[in-house]
Structures are given as C-alpha cells and as structure tokens.
Amino acid sequence: MTTENKKYNGWTNYETWLLNLNLQNDSGLYDMVRDYYMHNFEQDDEITYNDGDDLKVYLEDMFHVEEYNIYHIFDSWTVRDWNEINFKEVLEGFKPEAEEW
C-alpha cells in the first residue's frame, strides 16, 4: 500500500493504527502476536487477506467481551470499529527483519 492511500499516521485508518499501537506498546501483547506470526509464517511468506482474517479471529477469541459486545484490549472497539481494522496490515507490522530469523 502506498503512502498516499494511508489515512491515519501511515495506517489505513484510525482503528488500524490504534490496534497496532495497543499491540506494539505492551510487551505481553507484542510477544503474543510476534509468536503468532513466527509460528504461522516463514521468513519470505507473503501475507494475504485471509491471513489477516486469521489474526482477527485469533484476537477476537481473546478480547471479545460478550456482555457488552465490544472488543477490549486497552482501548475498546465496537463491532463496527473492529470490522474497520485492516488486520492484514497489522500482521505485516509484526514481520521480523531478516536478521531476526
């Protein structure tokens, strides 16, 4: 995706940026998603839209609060906001540099 298509601080939208911020700024969440990435992908794998959907389901299972029908990590998202997140882009942000493999 090119820079001119980005809508919020270099990310697809505010919701995508905020989820990435939440995941990257907490060491436990960061390690969890990084482990998810390392477990599911090889160094040169291209991330597809379906891979983003898999990450979405993975996070939904952990962070959906059924009683309020929201997704809560540090910030909370409504179902509508959650569906606006570009999970493929979030997952791409966890691809390690070549020397980390």
N, CA, C and O atoms as a GROMACS GRO file, in nm:
protein
  404
    1MET      N    1   0.085  -0.117   0.000
    1MET     CA    2   0.000   0.000   0.000
    1MET      C    3   0.090   0.124   0.000
    1MET      O    4   0.188   0.130   0.074
    2THR      N    5   0.057   0.219  -0.079
    2THR     CA    6   0.140   0.338  -0.088
    2THR      C    7   0.101   0.440   0.016
    2THR      O    8  -0.010   0.437   0.070
    3THR      N    9   0.194   0.532   0.044
    3THR     CA   10   0.172   0.632   0.147
    3THR      C   11   0.050   0.718   0.119
    3THR      O   12  -0.022   0.754   0.212
    4GLU      N   13   0.027   0.752  -0.009
    4GLU     CA   14  -0.086   0.840  -0.038
    4GLU      C   15  -0.221   0.775  -0.010
    4GLU      O   16  -0.322   0.846   0.001
    5ASN      N   17  -0.226   0.643   0.002
    5ASN     CA   18  -0.351   0.574   0.033
    5ASN      C   19  -0.376   0.563   0.183
    5ASN      O   20  -0.486   0.528   0.225
    6LYS      N   21  -0.276   0.592   0.263
    6LYS     CA   22  -0.289   0.580   0.408
    6LYS      C   23  -0.371   0.697   0.461
    6LYS      O   24  -0.364   0.809   0.409
    7LYS      N   25  -0.449   0.671   0.563
    7LYS     CA   26  -0.540   0.773   0.612
    7LYS      C   27  -0.508   0.824   0.752
    7LYS      O   28  -0.554   0.932   0.789
    8TYR      N   29  -0.431   0.749   0.831
    8TYR     CA   30  -0.406   0.794   0.967
    8TYR      C   31  -0.266   0.754   1.012
    8TYR      O   32  -0.239   0.635   1.029
    9ASN      N   33  -0.180   0.849   1.031
    9ASN     CA   34  -0.042   0.826   1.078
    9ASN      C   35   0.027   0.712   1.004
    9ASN      O   36   0.101   0.634   1.064
   10GLY      N   37   0.004   0.703   0.874
   10GLY     CA   38   0.067   0.599   0.794
   10GLY      C   39  -0.006   0.467   0.792
   10GLY      O   40   0.042   0.371   0.732
   11TRP      N   41  -0.121   0.458   0.856
   11TRP     CA   42  -0.201   0.336   0.861
   11TRP      C   43  -0.330   0.356   0.783
   11TRP      O   44  -0.368   0.469   0.752
   12THR      N   45  -0.398   0.247   0.752
   12THR     CA   46  -0.521   0.251   0.674
   12THR      C   47  -0.624   0.346   0.734
   12THR      O   48  -0.687   0.424   0.662
   13ASN      N   49  -0.640   0.341   0.865
   13ASN     CA   50  -0.738   0.426   0.934
   13ASN      C   51  -0.702   0.432   1.082
   13ASN      O   52  -0.608   0.368   1.128
   14TYR      N   53  -0.779   0.509   1.154
   14TYR     CA   54  -0.754   0.527   1.297
   14TYR      C   55  -0.762   0.396   1.374
   14TYR      O   56  -0.678   0.369   1.460
   15GLU      N   57  -0.861   0.314   1.343
   15GLU     CA   58  -0.881   0.188   1.415
   15GLU      C   59  -0.761   0.094   1.398
   15GLU      O   60  -0.717   0.030   1.493
   16THR      N   61  -0.708   0.088   1.277
   16THR     CA   62  -0.591   0.004   1.249
   16THR      C   63  -0.470   0.056   1.325
   16THR      O   64  -0.396  -0.021   1.386
   17TRP      N   65  -0.451   0.186   1.321
   17TRP     CA   66  -0.340   0.248   1.393
   17TRP      C   67  -0.350   0.221   1.544
   17TRP      O   68  -0.251   0.187   1.608
   18LEU      N   69  -0.470   0.236   1.599
   18LEU     CA   70  -0.489   0.219   1.743
   18LEU      C   71  -0.466   0.075   1.786
   18LEU      O   72  -0.402   0.052   1.889
   19LEU      N   73  -0.516  -0.022   1.711
   19LEU     CA   74  -0.490  -0.161   1.747
   19LEU      C   75  -0.341  -0.190   1.742
   19LEU      O   76  -0.286  -0.252   1.833
   20ASN      N   77  -0.275  -0.146   1.636
   20ASN     CA   78  -0.131  -0.167   1.627
   20ASN      C   79  -0.059  -0.104   1.745
   20ASN      O   80   0.032  -0.164   1.803
   21LEU      N   81  -0.099   0.017   1.781
   21LEU     CA   82  -0.039   0.086   1.896
   21LEU      C   83  -0.057   0.003   2.023
   21LEU      O   84   0.037  -0.014   2.100
   22ASN      N   85  -0.176  -0.049   2.044
   22ASN     CA   86  -0.203  -0.132   2.163
   22ASN      C   87  -0.117  -0.258   2.164
   22ASN      O   88  -0.062  -0.294   2.267
   23LEU      N   89  -0.105  -0.323   2.050
   23LEU     CA   90  -0.030  -0.448   2.042
   23LEU      C   91   0.120  -0.426   2.051
   23LEU      O   92   0.192  -0.507   2.111
   24GLN      N   93   0.169  -0.318   1.994
   24GLN     CA   94   0.313  -0.293   1.992
   24GLN      C   95   0.365  -0.234   2.123
   24GLN      O   96   0.484  -0.248   2.153
   25ASN      N   97   0.279  -0.169   2.201
   25ASN     CA   98   0.325  -0.098   2.320
   25ASN      C   99   0.307  -0.175   2.450
   25ASN      O  100   0.332  -0.120   2.557
   26ASP      N  101   0.265  -0.297   2.443
   26ASP     CA  102   0.256  -0.383   2.561
   26ASP      C  103   0.341  -0.506   2.533
   26ASP      O  104   0.315  -0.578   2.437
   27SER      N  105   0.441  -0.531   2.614
   27SER     CA  106   0.536  -0.639   2.584
   27SER      C  107   0.467  -0.776   2.576
   27SER      O  108   0.505  -0.858   2.493
   28GLY      N  109   0.369  -0.800   2.661
   28GLY     CA  110   0.300  -0.928   2.657
   28GLY      C  111   0.221  -0.947   2.528
   28GLY      O  112   0.228  -1.052   2.466
   29LEU      N  113   0.146  -0.842   2.489
   29LEU     CA  114   0.070  -0.850   2.364
   29LEU      C  115   0.164  -0.857   2.244
   29LEU      O  116   0.139  -0.931   2.149
   30TYR      N  117   0.269  -0.779   2.249
   30TYR     CA  118   0.367  -0.779   2.140
   30TYR      C  119   0.426  -0.920   2.122
   30TYR      O  120   0.430  -0.972   2.010
   31ASP      N  121   0.471  -0.980   2.232
   31ASP     CA  122   0.528  -1.115   2.224
   31ASP      C  123   0.425  -1.216   2.175
   31ASP      O  124   0.459  -1.306   2.098
   32MET      N  125   0.300  -1.202   2.218
   32MET     CA  126   0.195  -1.294   2.178
   32MET      C  127   0.173  -1.288   2.027
   32MET      O  128   0.166  -1.392   1.961
   33VAL      N  129   0.161  -1.168   1.973
   33VAL     CA  130   0.136  -1.155   1.829
   33VAL      C  131   0.262  -1.191   1.751
   33VAL      O  132   0.253  -1.251   1.644
   34ARG      N  133   0.378  -1.157   1.801
   34ARG     CA  134   0.503  -1.194   1.734
   34ARG      C  135   0.518  -1.346   1.730
   34ARG      O  136   0.558  -1.401   1.627
   35ASP      N  137   0.485  -1.414   1.839
   35ASP     CA  138   0.489  -1.560   1.841
   35ASP      C  139   0.388  -1.619   1.742
   35ASP      O  140   0.417  -1.716   1.673
   36TYR      N  141   0.270  -1.558   1.736
   36TYR     CA  142   0.169  -1.600   1.639
   36TYR      C  143   0.226  -1.590   1.499
   36TYR      O  144   0.211  -1.682   1.418
   37TYR      N  145   0.291  -1.479   1.469
   37TYR     CA  146   0.350  -1.459   1.338
   37TYR      C  147   0.458  -1.565   1.311
   37TYR      O  148   0.456  -1.631   1.207
   38MET      N  149   0.551  -1.580   1.404
   38MET     CA  150   0.663  -1.672   1.386
   38MET      C  151   0.615  -1.818   1.372
   38MET      O  152   0.677  -1.898   1.302
   39HIS      N  153   0.505  -1.851   1.439
   39HIS     CA  154   0.451  -1.987   1.434
   39HIS      C  155   0.381  -2.016   1.302
   39HIS      O  156   0.377  -2.130   1.257
   40ASN      N  157   0.325  -1.912   1.239
   40ASN     CA  158   0.241  -1.932   1.121
   40ASN      C  159   0.306  -1.896   0.988
   40ASN      O  160   0.249  -1.925   0.883
   41PHE      N  161   0.422  -1.832   0.990
   41PHE     CA  162   0.481  -1.784   0.866
   41PHE      C  163   0.630  -1.815   0.858
   41PHE      O  164   0.699  -1.823   0.959
   42GLU      N  165   0.676  -1.831   0.736
   42GLU     CA  166   0.818  -1.842   0.708
   42GLU      C  167   0.870  -1.702   0.677
   42GLU      O  168   0.792  -1.610   0.655
   43GLN      N  169   1.001  -1.688   0.674
   43GLN     CA  170   1.063  -1.557   0.653
   43GLN      C  171   1.013  -1.487   0.526
   43GLN      O  172   0.989  -1.367   0.528
   44ASP      N  173   0.998  -1.561   0.416
   44ASP     CA  174   0.964  -1.498   0.289
   44ASP      C  175   0.817  -1.511   0.252
   44ASP      O  176   0.780  -1.480   0.139
   45ASP      N  177   0.733  -1.557   0.344
   45ASP     CA  178   0.590  -1.570   0.315
   45ASP      C  179   0.528  -1.434   0.291
   45ASP      O  180   0.558  -1.337   0.360
   46GLU      N  181   0.440  -1.429   0.192
   46GLU     CA  182   0.362  -1.309   0.170
   46GLU      C  183   0.233  -1.320   0.250
   46GLU      O  184   0.167  -1.424   0.249
   47ILE      N  185   0.198  -1.215   0.317
   47ILE     CA  186   0.077  -1.215   0.398
   47ILE      C  187  -0.041  -1.184   0.308
   47ILE      O  188  -0.036  -1.089   0.230
   48THR      N  189  -0.146  -1.263   0.318
   48THR     CA  190  -0.265  -1.244   0.236
   48THR      C  191  -0.379  -1.188   0.320
   48THR      O  192  -0.371  -1.180   0.442
   49TYR      N  193  -0.485  -1.150   0.251
   49TYR     CA  194  -0.605  -1.101   0.319
   49TYR      C  195  -0.657  -1.206   0.417
   49TYR      O  196  -0.700  -1.173   0.528
   50ASN      N  197  -0.654  -1.334   0.375
   50ASN     CA  198  -0.702  -1.442   0.463
   50ASN      C  199  -0.618  -1.453   0.589
   50ASN      O  200  -0.670  -1.486   0.696
   51ASP      N  201  -0.488  -1.427   0.578
   51ASP     CA  202  -0.403  -1.430   0.697
   51ASP      C  203  -0.447  -1.322   0.795
   51ASP      O  204  -0.445  -1.345   0.916
   52GLY      N  205  -0.486  -1.206   0.744
   52GLY     CA  206  -0.538  -1.101   0.830
   52GLY      C  207  -0.666  -1.144   0.899
   52GLY      O  208  -0.688  -1.113   1.016
   53ASP      N  209  -0.751  -1.216   0.826
   53ASP     CA  210  -0.874  -1.269   0.887
   53ASP      C  211  -0.842  -1.368   0.998
   53ASP      O  212  -0.910  -1.371   1.100
   54ASP      N  213  -0.739  -1.449   0.978
   54ASP     CA  214  -0.699  -1.545   1.082
   54ASP      C  215  -0.653  -1.472   1.208
   54ASP      O  216  -0.686  -1.513   1.320
   55LEU      N  217  -0.576  -1.365   1.191
   55LEU     CA  218  -0.534  -1.285   1.306
   55LEU      C  219  -0.654  -1.223   1.374
   55LEU      O  220  -0.661  -1.219   1.497
   56LYS      N  221  -0.749  -1.175   1.296
   56LYS     CA  222  -0.870  -1.116   1.352
   56LYS      C  223  -0.943  -1.216   1.442
   56LYS      O  224  -0.982  -1.182   1.554
   57VAL      N  225  -0.961  -1.337   1.395
   57VAL     CA  226  -1.029  -1.441   1.473
   57VAL      C  227  -0.948  -1.473   1.599
   57VAL      O  228  -1.005  -1.490   1.707
   58TYR      N  229  -0.817  -1.482   1.584
   58TYR     CA  230  -0.728  -1.510   1.698
   58TYR      C  231  -0.746  -1.404   1.807
   58TYR      O  232  -0.758  -1.437   1.925
   59LEU      N  233  -0.748  -1.278   1.768
   59LEU     CA  234  -0.764  -1.170   1.865
   59LEU      C  235  -0.907  -1.162   1.918
   59LEU      O  236  -0.927  -1.133   2.036
   60GLU      N  237  -1.005  -1.188   1.833
   60GLU     CA  238  -1.144  -1.186   1.878
   60GLU      C  239  -1.168  -1.287   1.989
   60GLU      O  240  -1.237  -1.259   2.087
   61ASP      N  241  -1.110  -1.404   1.974
   61ASP     CA  242  -1.128  -1.509   2.075
   61ASP      C  243  -1.078  -1.464   2.212
   61ASP      O  244  -1.132  -1.505   2.314
   62MET      N  245  -0.977  -1.380   2.214
   62MET     CA  246  -0.921  -1.334   2.341
   62MET      C  247  -0.987  -1.208   2.394
   62MET      O  248  -0.998  -1.192   2.516
   63PHE      N  249  -1.029  -1.118   2.307
   63PHE     CA  250  -1.065  -0.985   2.352
   63PHE      C  251  -1.212  -0.946   2.336
   63PHE      O  252  -1.249  -0.832   2.365
   64HIS      N  253  -1.296  -1.038   2.290
   64HIS     CA  254  -1.438  -1.004   2.278
   64HIS      C  255  -1.504  -1.013   2.415
   64HIS      O  256  -1.492  -1.114   2.484
   65VAL      N  257  -1.574  -0.908   2.452
   65VAL     CA  258  -1.649  -0.905   2.578
   65VAL      C  259  -1.795  -0.919   2.540
   65VAL      O  260  -1.862  -0.822   2.502
   66GLU      N  261  -1.845  -1.043   2.549
   66GLU     CA  262  -1.978  -1.074   2.500
   66GLU      C  263  -2.087  -0.992   2.569
   66GLU      O  264  -2.182  -0.949   2.504
   67GLU      N  265  -2.073  -0.970   2.698
   67GLU     CA  266  -2.175  -0.897   2.774
   67GLU      C  267  -2.203  -0.759   2.714
   67GLU      O  268  -2.317  -0.714   2.713
   68TYR      N  269  -2.097  -0.693   2.665
   68TYR     CA  270  -2.112  -0.558   2.609
   68TYR      C  271  -2.098  -0.553   2.458
   68TYR      O  272  -2.113  -0.447   2.397
   69ASN      N  273  -2.071  -0.669   2.397
   69ASN     CA  274  -2.050  -0.682   2.254
   69ASN      C  275  -1.945  -0.581   2.203
   69ASN      O  276  -1.968  -0.510   2.106
   70ILE      N  277  -1.832  -0.578   2.271
   70ILE     CA  278  -1.719  -0.495   2.232
   70ILE      C  279  -1.593  -0.580   2.232
   70ILE      O  280  -1.592  -0.693   2.282
   71TYR      N  281  -1.488  -0.524   2.176
   71TYR     CA  282  -1.355  -0.586   2.180
   71TYR      C  283  -1.270  -0.494   2.264
   71TYR      O  284  -1.255  -0.376   2.234
   72HIS      N  285  -1.213  -0.549   2.372
   72HIS     CA  286  -1.140  -0.465   2.466
   72HIS      C  287  -0.999  -0.519   2.489
   72HIS      O  288  -0.980  -0.633   2.533
   73ILE      N  289  -0.902  -0.436   2.458
   73ILE     CA  290  -0.763  -0.467   2.490
   73ILE      C  291  -0.724  -0.363   2.594
   73ILE      O  292  -0.742  -0.387   2.714
   74PHE      N  293  -0.672  -0.250   2.554
   74PHE     CA  294  -0.659  -0.134   2.642
   74PHE      C  295  -0.767  -0.034   2.606
   74PHE      O  296  -0.830   0.026   2.693
   75ASP      N  297  -0.787  -0.018   2.476
   75ASP     CA  298  -0.898   0.063   2.426
   75ASP      C  299  -1.009  -0.034   2.389
   75ASP      O  300  -0.987  -0.155   2.380
   76SER      N  301  -1.129   0.019   2.368
   76SER     CA  302  -1.242  -0.066   2.332
   76SER      C  303  -1.292  -0.029   2.193
   76SER      O  304  -1.294   0.088   2.155
   77TRP      N  305  -1.333  -0.131   2.119
   77TRP     CA  306  -1.388  -0.111   1.986
   77TRP      C  307  -1.528  -0.170   1.982
   77TRP      O  308  -1.555  -0.275   2.039
   78THR      N  309  -1.617  -0.100   1.914
   78THR     CA  310  -1.748  -0.157   1.885
   78THR      C  311  -1.727  -0.260   1.773
   78THR      O  312  -1.620  -0.266   1.713
   79VAL      N  313  -1.829  -0.339   1.746
   79VAL     CA  314  -1.820  -0.436   1.636
   79VAL      C  315  -1.793  -0.362   1.505
   79VAL      O  316  -1.714  -0.408   1.424
   80ARG      N  317  -1.858  -0.249   1.486
   80ARG     CA  318  -1.838  -0.170   1.363
   80ARG      C  319  -1.693  -0.124   1.353
   80ARG      O  320  -1.631  -0.137   1.247
   81ASP      N  321  -1.638  -0.069   1.461
   81ASP     CA  322  -1.499  -0.024   1.460
   81ASP      C  323  -1.404  -0.141   1.437
   81ASP      O  324  -1.308  -0.129   1.360
   82TRP      N  325  -1.429  -0.253   1.504
   82TRP     CA  326  -1.343  -0.371   1.491
   82TRP      C  327  -1.336  -0.417   1.346
   82TRP      O  328  -1.231  -0.457   1.296
   83ASN      N  329  -1.451  -0.410   1.278
   83ASN     CA  330  -1.456  -0.452   1.138
   83ASN      C  331  -1.387  -0.356   1.044
   83ASN      O  332  -1.362  -0.390   0.928
   84GLU      N  333  -1.356  -0.236   1.090
   84GLU     CA  334  -1.282  -0.139   1.008
   84GLU      C  335  -1.131  -0.163   1.011
   84GLU      O  336  -1.059  -0.108   0.928
   85ILE      N  337  -1.084  -0.242   1.106
   85ILE     CA  338  -0.940  -0.264   1.122
   85ILE      C  339  -0.886  -0.346   1.006
   85ILE      O  340  -0.946  -0.446   0.965
   86ASN      N  341  -0.772  -0.304   0.954
   86ASN     CA  342  -0.703  -0.378   0.848
   86ASN      C  343  -0.606  -0.474   0.918
   86ASN      O  344  -0.491  -0.439   0.944
   87PHE      N  345  -0.653  -0.594   0.946
   87PHE     CA  346  -0.574  -0.692   1.021
   87PHE      C  347  -0.454  -0.741   0.940
   87PHE      O  348  -0.352  -0.777   0.999
   88LYS      N  349  -0.464  -0.743   0.810
   88LYS     CA  350  -0.350  -0.781   0.726
   88LYS      C  351  -0.237  -0.681   0.748
   88LYS      O  352  -0.121  -0.720   0.763
   89GLU      N  353  -0.270  -0.554   0.752
   89GLU     CA  354  -0.168  -0.451   0.773
   89GLU      C  355  -0.107  -0.462   0.913
   89GLU      O  356   0.014  -0.446   0.929
   90VAL      N  357  -0.190  -0.490   1.012
   90VAL     CA  358  -0.139  -0.508   1.149
   90VAL      C  359  -0.042  -0.625   1.151
   90VAL      O  360   0.067  -0.615   1.209
   91LEU      N  361  -0.079  -0.736   1.090
   91LEU     CA  362   0.006  -0.854   1.087
   91LEU      C  363   0.138  -0.826   1.015
   91LEU      O  364   0.243  -0.871   1.058
   92GLU      N  365   0.132  -0.751   0.906
   92GLU     CA  366   0.254  -0.715   0.833
   92GLU      C  367   0.351  -0.637   0.922
   92GLU      O  368   0.473  -0.646   0.904
   93GLY      N  369   0.299  -0.561   1.016
   93GLY     CA  370   0.382  -0.485   1.107
   93GLY      C  371   0.463  -0.571   1.203
   93GLY      O  372   0.555  -0.523   1.268
   94PHE      N  373   0.428  -0.698   1.212
   94PHE     CA  374   0.499  -0.790   1.301
   94PHE      C  375   0.601  -0.877   1.227
   94PHE      O  376   0.666  -0.961   1.288
   95LYS      N  377   0.614  -0.858   1.096
   95LYS     CA  378   0.712  -0.936   1.021
   95LYS      C  379   0.852  -0.895   1.066
   95LYS      O  380   0.889  -0.778   1.054
   96PRO      N  381   0.929  -0.990   1.116
   96PRO     CA  382   1.062  -0.957   1.166
   96PRO      C  383   1.158  -0.923   1.053
   96PRO      O  384   1.138  -0.962   0.938
   97GLU      N  385   1.262  -0.850   1.087
   97GLU     CA  386   1.368  -0.822   0.992
   97GLU      C  387   1.441  -0.953   0.963
   97GLU      O  388   1.438  -1.045   1.045
   98ALA      N  389   1.505  -0.963   0.850
   98ALA     CA  390   1.572  -1.086   0.808
   98ALA      C  391   1.671  -1.138   0.911
   98ALA      O  392   1.683  -1.259   0.931
   99GLU      N  393   1.743  -1.047   0.978
   99GLU     CA  394   1.844  -1.092   1.074
   99GLU      C  395   1.782  -1.152   1.201
   99GLU      O  396   1.853  -1.216   1.279
  100GLU      N  397   1.652  -1.134   1.223
  100GLU     CA  398   1.587  -1.192   1.340
  100GLU      C  399   1.553  -1.338   1.320
  100GLU      O  400   1.529  -1.410   1.417
  101TRP      N  401   1.552  -1.384   1.197
  101TRP     CA  402   1.519  -1.524   1.168
  101TRP      C  403   1.639  -1.605   1.199
  101TRP      O  404   1.636  -1.727   1.183
   0.00000   0.00000   0.00000
